[in-house]
Each structure stands twice: as C-alpha cells, then as structure tokens.
Amino acid sequence: MIDQKEATSEKAVLIGIITQQQDEAKSEEYLDELDFLTQTAGGVPVKRFVQKLERPNPKTFLGTGKLDDVRDFIKTHDIGTAIFDDELSPAQLRNIEKILDCKILDRTNLILDIFAQRAQTSSAKTQVELAQHEYLLPRLTRLWTHLDKQKGGIGMRGPGETEIETDRRIIRDKIAVLKKRLKTIDKQMAVQRKNRGKMVRVALVGYTNVGKSTLMNVISKSDVFAENKLFATLDTTVRKVVIKNIPFLMTDTVGFIRKLPTQLVESFKSTLDEVREADLLLHVVDISHPNFEDHIASVNTILDDINCADKPTVMVFNKIDAYQHETIDEDDLVTEKGKEHYTLQDWKKTWMGNDKAESLFISAINKDNLDTFKETVYEEVKKIHIQRFPYNDFLYYEYKEEE
C-alpha cells in the first residue's frame, strides 16, 4: 500500500547486492543508510531489491532477470527513480537506463545531491559544484539521452540541467575555473586560520548524524544548525569556547559516511584542513546506533587518509539516552551473550574503558555527564596549552578568570 506522502513525493526503489565481501546483514545495513539518504534528499523509498552475486555484473550491475523484476515493479507502481547502493560505471548507467527507462542514481550521486541542497556559503557551493562536475564528466554520454525528457528532482540539483547540452570540453573548462576559485578560497581560509593565532584548536569529527552540532551548541552556547538528518552540517563552524580559565577554538565539521565519494574528499580539502590543523580531536559516536563500531572504523579510515589518525583524540559516545540493548532471561541457559546484549557498563569494560583511549559517555541533548565532558576536554586542552604558552601566560588566564 502506497500512502499519500508517497503519492505526492518522488518515489524511488533501492537496489543493493549481497556478495562474499558484503553479507546479507551488511547489505541490509547499507540499504537502511541508503533509505535515510533518500529521505534526506526528499525522496520516498517504496521498495528494496537485493540480489546475491559473486560480483556486480559489469554491464548491468544486477543480473538481467532481477533487473526485469525491477522494471516491471517500476512500471506497475509509476516509480520515477531507481537508486543503487554502489557507484555505477558510465557503461552500467547507460545500460540500466535503457532497460528501466527511468532516472538512475547511485550512492555517490545521491550524496552529492544532498550536499548540493545543504551548501550555504560560496565556499561550500563551489566545493560541491566541483565534485558534481568531476562526477558528471565521464557520464555525459548518458545525459545526452535526456534531451527529449529533461528531469528535475533528486540528483539533478547543483550544476543544473544545462549539462545535458554541454560537451566534455566545456565541462573541463568549468572544472578548471572551479579549481582556480577553490585555490583562492583555500588561501583565504588559510589566512583566517593563521589570524586565529596560537589558540588551541579542537575539532569535532565523527559519522554523519551523531550529534556533533548539538554538542557544539551546548558547549559553545551558540546556535549552530542541528537536525536529525544526514549532513545537516556542511559548512565548517568555528566558535571560541572557554572552560574554566582556558580559551580555545572548537570546530564543527562535516560528518563522514561510508563509501564517501572521492570527489568530495578532494573538493572539500579546505574543510578537512580544519581537521588537519586541529590540536585535539573529539570523535563523536552515536552509541545508540546498532553498528556504531563500523561507523568508528569508517571515520578512522578517512582520518588516516588525511593523515590525522595520530592526533590526540577523545572518544565521545553520545546519545546514551537513546541506547537500548536486548535482555537475556536469567533462566535462559542457551542464548550466548553478544554485543547486542551489552549494557553501557559492559561497553565501558571493553576497549572503550582502557587507559590508552579516553572515552566519555554523554547525552548532548539531555546534557547528561556534560560536566565530566567539560572537565576531560579542559584537561586535554590544558596539556597542549601549557606546552604552547609560557608559564606566565597560563597564570594570566587564571588571574583573568579569578577577576
């Protein structure tokens, strides 16, 4: 049954695969995330299609039989968009579009579209536009087929529909112009960072939608946009924060995600520079998410890619108010206790509670354990502050606080 919202919104089917590297549970998890991405972009997921394959079909991603099933469902239910959980090659896009005869998006295109919606500043808009053009360049042959039926909606924002009538030379020229513009922006942002002086810099990093902006608002007493959607924060926000007697700069950065498009990593260099130049990272984690350990691994991979893995880091496990676990009956002697049965106390006894990694358990929205959070951040910033400033300067800050 398709409800009224689905009847008025852009309806989409979601498509994924199960392979040796991606089992059924992992595939389901990725599709859950793709579902959330689709809703964030303004679409309504209607149905999921999943197929077991050794590897994606190089011509059509799915097998032809499964693709025929998708086509029949799309025609029967008047679906306008098919969204694939992996990045499709230009050839796959062309072949799939001929068979399904609807708008085809992949995970990369969907993420780029959300970024296009969220970009507010000229810097963010330029970064997103560059990423979109670099994604479009090898796929222009597909877009020529749309001259008779130009489409809007998800995946068609940003550079706009004029790309349909352009050629590769014009796109390359546009990319060159955008890269030149970004170089200017990078220089301006570098000057801004330099003008902030030697003040200690703390960056909030983490998976998308883990509560970084909410935490930023609570700690800095500012009004950074926060919403329960993926990539609610796209533009980097920097605020001056004072805990006890020490001032420092706190930066709220764009959230990471699995399968983050390489085009975005490259074009958002100036944004990621805020992370690179930070003295301390606060790795925020949504502990209420059933796969938060995978999220941690994904963020650590990106931090390693941008040479930030060895920075001093505090793990901040947020949303403890929403954390739930399965319970085992005392009389149940069969069920083996797994991570899904862990209480917060159980998690604290794992790697989270060892001496090598500082870990905090908080609820930013309910302000639970924020005093402990502030004290820990204060101590970590203090260590860096004492190394950076002469002892007399540190006494000066204490003196100003007492006044």
Salt bridges, closest charged atoms under 4 A:
GLU10 OE2 - LYS103 NZ 2.74
GLU28 OE2 - ARG48 NH1 2.82
GLU29 OE1 - LYS26 NZ 3.95
GLU29 OE2 - ARG258 NH1 2.41
ASP32 OD1 - ARG48 NH2 2.79
GLU33 OE1 - ARG107 NH2 2.24
GLU33 OE2 - ARG258 NH2 3.17
ASP35 OD2 - ARG48 NH2 3.62
GLU54 OE1 - ARG55 NH2 4.00
ASP68 OD1 - ARG71 NH1 3.40
ASP72 OD1 - ARG71 NE 3.66
ASP85 OD1 - ARG107 NH1 2.62
ASP85 OD2 - LYS259 NZ 3.00
ASP86 OD1 - LYS259 NZ 3.16
GLU87 OE2 - ARG139 NH2 3.22
GLU97 OE2 - ARG142 NH1 3.66
GLU97 OE2 - HIS146 NE2 2.90
ASP101 OD1 - LYS149 NZ 2.69
ASP113 OD2 - ARG157 NH2 2.81
GLU129 OE2 - LYS174 NZ 3.60
GLU134 OE2 - LYS179 NZ 3.71
GLU163 OE2 - HIS133 NE2 2.74
ASP173 OD2 - ARG169 NH1 3.52
GLU227 OE1 - ARG118 NH1 3.19
ASP273 OD2 - ARG193 NH2 3.62
ASP273 OD2 - LYS269 NZ 3.23
ASP273 OD1 - ARG276 NH1 2.60
GLU274 OE2 - ARG193 NH1 3.64
GLU274 OE1 - ARG196 NH1 3.18
GLU277 OE2 - ARG193 NE 3.21
GLU277 OE1 - ARG201 NH1 2.94
ASP279 OD1 - ARG388 NH2 2.57
ASP286 OD2 - LYS319 NZ 3.64
GLU293 OE1 - LYS339 NZ 2.91
ASP294 OD2 - LYS26 NZ 2.69
GLU326 OE1 - HIS341 NE2 3.74
GLU340 OE2 - HIS341 ND1 3.67
ASP346 OD2 - LYS337 NZ 3.01
GLU375 OE1 - LYS244 NZ 2.76
GLU380 OE2 - LYS383 NZ 3.34
GLU403 OE1 - LYS400 NZ 3.88
